[in-house]
Amino acid sequence: MLRTPTDETRLRILAWLKEPGPAADGVTADAVAERFSMPHPVAVTHLRLLQATGMLRTSRSEGRVHYHRDEMRIDEVARMFEKGW
């Protein structure tokens, strides 16, 4: 889910969301689409997959959905991979 042989987009999104600006405010699907030069529906798909696995949580501001990293869940998944899961 996070990494495929040809595309690491979801990992790049998670890394970007760790940077100070996006980490503080979260990002919209429009911002992800612009940052990674992808169509809006593709950005939404990536974000929803990350949300479905619990790695992103959402908040609403001014009627827009903002995506934020869920550090506890990301740490949990990282530990599973470290154990050879």
N, C-alpha and C positions, 0 to 999 in steps of 0.2 A: 504494500500500500504506500509506503513512504519512498521506496526507491525502486525504480525499474531500470533495466540495463540502458535504456536510451533517454530517460527523462528524470531529472532530479528536481523538478519544479517545486514539489511540495516541501522538500528539504530546504530549498532556497527561500520559499515563503516563510518557513519557520525561522530561518536564520535572520531574515529581514525584520521579522516581528520582534526579534531580540534587541534590535538597535534602539537607542534612546528615544527617538521621536515616535516611531510606531509602537514601541513597547508601552509608552505612557498613554497614548491616546487610542490605540487600536487602529485598524485600517478597514476601509470599506472594500467591497469587491471592485469598485471603480478604480481605487488606488492600486490594488493588486494588478488589475488588467493593464493599467498604464505603466506601472513599474516594470512588469515582465513582458510587455509588448504582446499581450494576448487578448483575444476577444473576451468581452465581459462574461458570456455564458461559460467559457472555459475557466475563468477565474472563480466564478461561483461554484463550479463543480469541484475544483481543487479545495476551496475553502469548506464546502459542505462535507467533503470526505474527511478533512482534518477535524472538523467539528464532530462528525459521527464517531471518530475514534477517540474523542475526548481530548485531543491535543489543542484544540481551540475552544474558547468559550465566546459568547457574544454578549454585547450590550447594545442598547438603542440610544441614539442621540439625534435629536432633530429629525426623527422619523427614519433614520438610516441605521442599518445594522453595522456594528463595528466588531471586528474580530480581534481577539487577544490570545496570547499563548496561555496555556494552562501548565505552568511549570511543574506542578506536582505530578500530573499525568505524564508529561514528557520525561521526567526523571524516572518514573515507574517503567515506562517503555524502554528507556535506555538501559536500565538495570536488567530487564528481561533479555535484551540482546547481548549484554555483557556475559550473562550466564549461559549463553549459547542456545537460547530459545529458538 
